Amino acid sequence: MTIFLVIAFVVALAATQWYFTRQRRREAQKARSAVRFVEVGPSAQPAGDVLFHPGHTWVQVHGDGLASVGATAFAANFAGQIERVELPSEGRSLRQADRGWSLVSRGGRRLELAMPLGGRVLAVNPEILRDPELIQRRPYDLGWILRVKPRTSGRALRNLLPLRAAQAWVDAARTAVTSRLARVSTVSAFDGGEWVTAFGEWLEDEDWRELYHDLFPQLPAPLEDEL
């Protein structure tokens, strides 16, 4: 009798895991295809409803319990030539300002970015796994990084700002980067008002590390299996 109970328990557990895995996959597929972006301006210009976190990340709430999050044009290009993106697993819950994902350059630099809004990860963008530089070319639409089911709270939303109000962060980053680049070359981080693709490659290692420390929030060390 006991062995039959054990077998029944194992079968029930496997069936439950299969069910929830299937549901999660369906949910991820729905989240990936739920939003159709239409580019209405320059590739580096966000839509009017995009909100920004001081960690140089953004969020766009789409309704129906769905939001897209990603890296700003500044963060994406500060990373340098992006070789890969390290992402959290689908289904994982993250809080605002938690370590969200990492942009890893071909030279081995790792830019770790904060979640702009807390929530459960519904889907990761498969296109950026195949083409990480899409984050630089289309940071605010096709280069989205995660789709999440957000936790909304007044305090969390107060930490987010529209582009006009967040301009002070952009100006501070522009001033800091320009002063460092002037020491090593005559190139500019801006071209026609937009960040030059992968300008972080032009920064010396020490300058890059110092700017990373000064312009981005320092995130807690992750567990080994977090990302």
N, C-alpha and C positions, 0 to 999 in steps of 0.2 A: 504493500500500500504506500509506504513511504517513498519508494522509488517513483511511483506514478505521480505523487504530489510534487516531487522535485522536477520531474519532466514537465508537468503541467505549468509549474512556476517559470521554468526556463523558457518554455514556448510562449507563455503570456508576456514575459519580459521582452523577448525578441520581437514579438508582434507589436508591443507598445513602442519600442525603439524604432521599428520600421515605420510605424504610423507617424510618429513625430518627425522623423527624418524626412518622410515624404511631404508632410505638411510644411516643413521649413523650406524645402526645395521649391514647392509651389509658391510660397510666400516670397521667396527671393526672386523667382522668375517674374512674379507680378510686380514687385518693387522695381526691378530693372527696366521693365517695359512701360511702367505707368506714366512716365513723364516724357513728353516729346519736346525737346528744346528747339527753339527757332532762333537763329542768330539774327539779331536786328541791328547790330552795330559792329564796331571793331571787336575782334576776338577777345581782347583783354578787358572789355567793358562789361561789368555786371548788369543784370536787370535791376530795375528800380526796387524790387522787393527783397533783394539780397541783403542780409545782415552780417555784420562783421564782429569777430572776437578779437581782443587785443593780441592773441597769439598768432595773428595773421592767417586765420582760417575763416571760413564763411559758412552760412547756412541759408537755405531757401526752403521755406515751408510751403508745401503744395496742397495741403488739405488732406482729408481722409486718413489722417494719422500717418502721414508720410513727409519726409523732408530729405533734401540732398545736402551733403556737406562736402567741403573741399578746401584746397589751399589757395591763398590769394596769388595773384600774378607775382607779387614781390617774393613770397616764400618759394614758389615754384622755381623761379629763376635764380634766386639766391642759392638754391641747392646745387646748381651747376648742371652738368650733363647727366640727367637722371638715367641710371642703369636699371633700377628696379624700385618697386614700391612694396613695403612690408605692411600688411594689413591685418586687422583683427579678424577673427572668424565670424561668419554669419551666425546670428543668434546670441552673440555676446552683448551684455549690457555695459554701457560706459557712462560715466558721469561727465558733466561739463568740466572742462579743463583737465580731464584724464588724458594720458597719452593715447592719441587716436591712431596714428600711422607714422611711418618713417619713409622719407625720400632718400635713397642711397645713390650717390653719384658714382660715375665711372672711376673716379679717383679714390673712392672709399669714404668720402665724407657722408655723415649721416645726419639728416635734419629731421628731428622728431617734433611732431606738431600736435597741438592740443585739440581735443574735441570742442567745437564751438557751442554745442548743446548736448545735454545728456539724452540717452535713449538706447533702444535695442537695435543692433545692426541687423537690418533685414537683407541687405545685399551689398556686395562690393562691385565695382565697375570692372567687368572683364576686359574692356578695351584698354584700360591703363596697364593691365598686366601684360598685354601683347605689345603695347606702344606707350611706355611710361612718359614720353615727351609730349603726349597729348595733354598732360596736365599743364604744360607750359604754353602750348599753342591755343588751347581752348579752356582756360582755367575755370571759367564760370558757367560752362554748359556741358559740352561733351566730355570735359576732363573732370567731371564730378568723381569723388572718391568713394563715398559711402552713401547708401540710402538707409535712413533710420526711422524708427517709430519713436518720435521725440517724447521726452518727459517735459511738460511745460510747467513753468512756475514763474511768478512775477520776478523773483530774484534772478533767475537764469536769464530771462529776457532783458532785464536791466543791464546785463553785462554785454549785450549786443547793440551795435549801432548801425544806422544806415551809412552809406558811403560818405555823404557830406559831413556827418558828424565824426566819422572815422578818419577823415582826411589828415588830422593831426598825426596819427600813427604813420600814415604814408609819407608825410613831409619829414618826420623824424628819421624814417628809414632812408629816404632819399638823401638827406643831408649827411647822415652817418656813412652811407656807402660811398657817396661821391668823394668825401674827404679821404677815405682809404684808397679808392681807386686813383686819385690824383697823385698818390705817393709812388704808385707802381707803373702807371701808364697814362696816356693822354685820352684813353677811351672813356666814354660815358656810359652809365647804367641806363640812360634813357635815350630813346630814339623817337622823336615826334610825340613825346608825352607818354610813351609806353616803355615798360621795362624791356631791355634788350634780352633776348633769349639766352639763358644760362650764364648771365654776367658773373655769377659767383665763381666761375672758373678763372677769372682774371684776378681774384683776390689771393694774396699770399695766405698760407695756412694759418699763421698767427692772427692776421686781420680777420679771416673768416671766423675763427673760433671766438675772437673777442666780440665781433658783431653778433654772432649767434647768442652769446651770453647776454649781451646788452639789449638786444631787440626782441628776443623770444623768451617766454616764461620758462623757467627751469622745471622740468617735469620729474615726478618721482620715478625711481628705477623700477622697471617692470619685472614681473616674475619671468623665469626662464621660458615658460611656455605661453606667455601672454600674446605674443605676436607671431 
